[in-house]
Amino acid sequence: MSAASALKIDPDARARIIQATLPFVAHSGIRGATLREIAASCGTTAAGILGIFGNKDRLIVESVAEVVRVDTARMASFVAHLATLEVAGALIAPALWTLIEDAWSLHRDDALIVTEAWLAAPGQPELAELCRSWLVARRDAMRAVADRLGADRTAFDILGLHLFSEACFAVSCGRSPEYRLVAACGFAEAVACLTGLGSVALSPEVRALSARFHADPTPPAEPKGAASKRGNESRDRIVDAAAAIIEREGLASVTNRAVAERAGVSLALTTYHFKMVSELSFAGILRVFGSANVALGEGRQASLDAMVARIDGRANPSGVERTRSRAMAEISLAATRGAAPDDLGEQMRRQRGTLTHAAVRGASGDGGISRTRAASHALWSSAVFLIGAAIPDADSLYDFPAQARMAAIRLLALS
């Protein structure tokens, strides 16, 4: 009997193939996972898999559905366990943070697959529906925690989205002790600011570590023109071209050829300065951030109304908004999978909050908003933009304007 025929009569074949598919999607992505590799790991053929699932898209959808099912059950168990432990007050932040620790360790493949699904969802309705189901389950679990504590549901909606974004970074940053310390303390600070549970104040040691970890919110403009050597001038043109492409067309449109044409340089020169296209993409992202920081430094500071309007206008995000949301996940996945230098994920995480911190320093009156609070706000807003791009009816799941107002007031002290 052929392997394909055996699969057709094997009642467990479907589940076995799905389980074999998951690590390939996690480590190679939806596009990179091939039927041939999956079939070889099952001891069958690509034709045998197609005989059961029909096509690769159906196999991917059912595989993601399995991850969503398992994660939903795991989250429900987690919330039930919190109730039996009677976790409250100062312990709720570290308790919730264990979800991030799991995302980069015990359940790393699941976190990778969920992140991949969110990135693919805008063009695939079935994946978008799965992402919606996952999000609703996570939202309801966080609200159950809020109800048990007698806390504001909107605050826990914000925290749930904060954790969503953080999980996208954790897959590539989790091995960094500095990241884990800063991010965990930042989340605890956000919990305290939003819910009143725990202590808002950070120790001087944590503030110092955060200052070293997070990127400078107002980096000096890079020198150009006569002061630069010829090699630096060509590199600047290349990076400027990459930044322009990212703002107008998105990160996926950055290729050596496209950048070379826009910069007016040879293809060989782009590969001379940047050995990998991911390095070129990241340099372009930093240039986008740097340009935005300069604009903020010239007086365009944030206000409460502006922060709410920014979320209301998420259907038409700026190039910077697209870079701050989708690119964070793309860079982290690339770093995790070896398609980019493994420190790029952490470098991207260091940028979270850069623009927000630059916008609110002084706007809050006392100028004392920590970089961790700015990063928490940026992580939350990135999730909002990712969700808005992936789920058509996202507004039916959350009151985003109410979240925007609460986040601006309680995290950034805007009024």
N, C-alpha and C positions, 0 to 999 in steps of 0.2 A: 504494500500500500504506500502511495506517495505521501510526502509530508503534508502537502496541501489537502489531500483527501482525509488524512488523519485529523487535521485541524477541524475540518467541517463537522466531524462526528464527535469531537471532544468537547464536552460541555464546559470545560474549564479553559478552553483555548483562548476565548476572548479576554478573560481576566489575566491570563498568563502573558498574552501579548501586550496588554496595556501596562502591566508591571515592568515588562522588558523595555517598553518605550520610554518610560519616565526618565531614567538616567540619561538617555540620549537627548531628550528635549531639554533637560536641565543643563547639560554640559555643552551641547552643540546648538541649541535653539530650535525653533520650529522649522526654519529653513535648513539648518545644518543636519538635523536628524534625518537619516536615510532609511528607506524600507529595507535595503540590502543589509545594513548593519543590524537593524532590529530583528530581521528574519534570522540572521546568523546566530544571534544571541538566544533565539528561541528554538534553534535546530530545525527551521523550516525555510520557506522561500518567500520572496516578495509576492509572488502570485498567490500563495496560500493566505497571506495576510489580506490581500485585496479581495480574496474570495469571501472573507468574513466581514471586512469593514467597507469594502467598495472602493475607497480611495484613501489617500494619506490624510486629507483634511478631516475625514470622519474619525480616523484613528487618533489624530491630535486632539480633536474636540472631546472624544470620550476619555482620553488620557487626562486632559485638564479637568474634566468633570470628576474624575476619580480623586484628583488632588483636592478639589473643592469639597467633595464629600468628606474626605478624611479630615481636612483642616476644620471644617464646620463641626464635626463631631468632637475633635480635639479641643476646639474653643469652648464648646458647650461644657465639656468635662472640666476644663480649666476654671470656668466661672463657677460651676457647682462646687469645685474644690475650694475656691476662695471663700465661698459661703460657709463651708464646714469649718474652715480655719478661722472664721470671723476676722478676716483681714480688714483693717480699716486704718484711718488716719495716716500717720507717717509711713505705714507699711504698704500702702496701695501703690505708690510709685515703683518701688523695687519689685513688688509682685507683678505688676504689668510689664516691667522691663524684662522679666524672664522670657516673655514672648520674643523679644529681639535676640536674646541669647540663644534661644532655640532656632531662630531664623538663620543664624550663621553657623550653627553646630549640628544639633540633632536633626533638624528638619530643613537643612540647607537646600536640598534638591527641590523640595516643595516650594520654598521661597523663590528660587530661581524660576521655576515653572510659572508661578503666579505672576511674577514680574514680567516674564516673557509674554504671558497671555494679555496683560494690560497693554503692552506696547503694540500687540497685534490686533487688539480688539476694535480699534476704529474702522478697520477694513473688513472685519469678519463678524457679522451679527451674532453667530452662535457663540463665539468666544466672548462677545460683549455681554450676552445674556448670562454666561457662566460667571463673568466678572461681577455682574450685578448681583447674582445669587450669593457669591462670596462676600461682597461688600455688605449686603443686607444682614447676613448672618453675623458678621463682625460688628456691624452697627448695633444690632439687637443685643449682642453679648455685652458690649460696652455699656449700653443703656441699662441692662440688667444690673451691672455693677453699680452704676450711678444710682439707680432706684434703691438698692440695698443700703447704700451709704447715705441716702437722702440728699444726694448732690444734684446739681444742674445737669440735665441730659445734654444740653448744647455743649457744655464744657467737655463732657466725655465724648461727644461727637468729634470735637476738635482733637482731643487726645488720641482717639482711634485713628484719625487721618495722619496725625503726627507719627504714630507707630507704623502706619502703612508706608510712608516715605522712608522712615528709618530702616525698615526691613529691606527696602531696595538697596540701601547702602551697606547694610550689615553683611550681605553676602560677600562683598569685596573688602570690607574694612574690619571685619570681626577679629582678625588676627592681630590687630594693632591695639596694644594696651592703652595707648594715649587716646585713641578714638573711643574705646569702650568707657574709659573714665569720664571723658568730657561729655559724650553723648548721654550716658546714664545720669550724670549730674544735671545736665540740661533738661532732660525729661522730668526729673524730680522737681526741678525749679518750675517747669511749665505746669505740672500737676498742682503745685502749691499756688501758683498765680491764678490758675483757672478755677480751682475748686476750693481753695482755702485749706486743703489737707496737706499737712507737712510744713516745712520751713521754706520761705521764699529766699532768704539770704544765702548766698554762696560764701564759702570760706575764702579767705584771701588766697590760699593755695590753689583752690579750684579756679578762681578768677585768673590767676597767673598762668595756670595750665591752659585755660581757654584762650587767653590772649596769645599764647605761643602756638596753639593748635589752629585757630581760625585765621583765615587769610586777612591781611590788612584791609579794612574797608575802604581806605582811601590811598591806594598805591600811587606813587608818583608817576606822571606820564613818562612813557619811554622816549628817550631822545631820538630825534630823527634828523634827516638832512645832513648838513656838512659835518656835524660832530660824529656821525656814525661811519663806520668803515663800509666799503662797498658790499661786503658779504652780509653785514647786518641790514643794510638797506634792502637788499633783495629778500632777505628773510622777513623783514617788516612788511614788504609788499605781499608776500605769500600769506602771511598771517592775516593781514587786512582783508585779503581776498577770501580766505576761509571764513572770517568773521561775517563778511557781507553775505556769503552763501548761507551760512547758518541762520542769520536773521531773516532772510527772505524765503529760503526754501527748506530749512531744517537740517539737522545733523546728517541725515542719511544721504544728502546730496553732496557732501564733501568727498570729492575724489581728487587724486593728484592731477588728473587731466583737467577737471573743471576748475580747480584752483589755479593751475598754470595758465589756462586761457584767460581767466579773469584778471590775474596779476600781470599778464603780459610777459611771462618768463617761460623758459623751456621746461618741459616735463622733468628732465634730468635734474634741474636745479631744485625742484620741490622734493625729490627723493634724496638729494644730497643733504638738505637741511632737516628733513624728517624721514626717518627710516621706515616708519609705519604711519599709515593714514590716520590711525587713532591718535597718534601724537600730534599730528597736524590739526585734527579736529579739536583736541583739547586746547592747543594753543589758540585756536580761533575762538573757543568758548571763553577763555580768559580775556581775550581782547574785547569781546562783547561786554563782559562784566566790567572791565577796566573803563571802557567808554561810558558805560552807564554810571559808574562811580564818579567820573569826572563831571557828568551832567548834574548829579546830585550835589557834588561839591560846589557847583556854581549857584546853588540856592534852591533847587527843586526839591524841597523837603516834603516828607509825608504829612498827611493830615488824616483824621478819622474818616472824613467823607471820601477822601481820595482812596483810602484802603478799601472801603466798602465798594466804591465805584469800580475799582480794579477787579474785584471778584464778580461784580455784576456784569462786567464786560468780558468775561472769560471766553465767550463764544468766538471772539476775534482777538486772540492774544497777540501781543507784540513779539518780535523776534527774541527779545530777552526772556519773556515769559515762556516761550516754547523751549528755549535753552535751559531755563531753570527747572522745568518740569520733566519733559521727556528725556532730555539729554542726561539728566542725573541717573536715570535707570539704564540708559543705553551704555554710558561710560562704565557704570558699575558692573554690568553684565559682561562687557568686553574685557574688563580687568580680571574678573573672576574666571573667565573661560580661556584666558591666555591669548586673547586676540588683541590685547593692549598691555603695556607694562603694568604689573600688578599694583603699583602705587598710584595709578591714575584714579582709581575709585576713591581712595582716601584724599587725594588732592581735590577731587570734585566735592567731597563732603566738607573739606575745609572752606569751600566757597559759600556754603549754605549760610545765609544770613548776612553775607557781605553787603549786598545792596540795601537790605532792610536796616542794618545797623547804620549805614551811611545816611539813610533817609531820616532816621529818627533821632540821631544824636543832636541834641539841642531842641528838636521839635517837641519833646516831652516835657520841656521846661527845666528839668534838672540834669539832663544829659547823662543820666546814670543807667540807662538800659544796657544790660549785659549782652555780650555777644551770644551767649547761650540762649537768651530769650529771643533775640533776633533770629537765631538759627531755628528755634522752635516754630516761630511764625512762618519762616520761609519753608520749612518742611511741611507744615500744614497746608500752606497755599499751593505748594507744588502738587500735593495730592489732589487738591480741588481741581487744578487744571488738567491733571491726568484723567481724573474721573469724568470731567466735563467732555473731554475729547473722546472717551471710550463708550460712555453710556448716554444715549439720547435723552432719557428721562431722569437724569441725575437730580434735577430739581425736586422730583417727587420723593426722593430718598432723604434729602437734607434741606434744612433752611440755611442756605449758604450766606445770605446777607446777615442773618442773626449771628452766625459763626464769625463772619468778618468783623462785625461790630465788637463782639466779645473779645476776639483775639487782639484787635487793635487796642482796646481799652485795658485789658488785663495783662497782656504780654508786653505791649509797647507803650503803655501809659499815655495813649493819645486821647484827646477829648475834643 
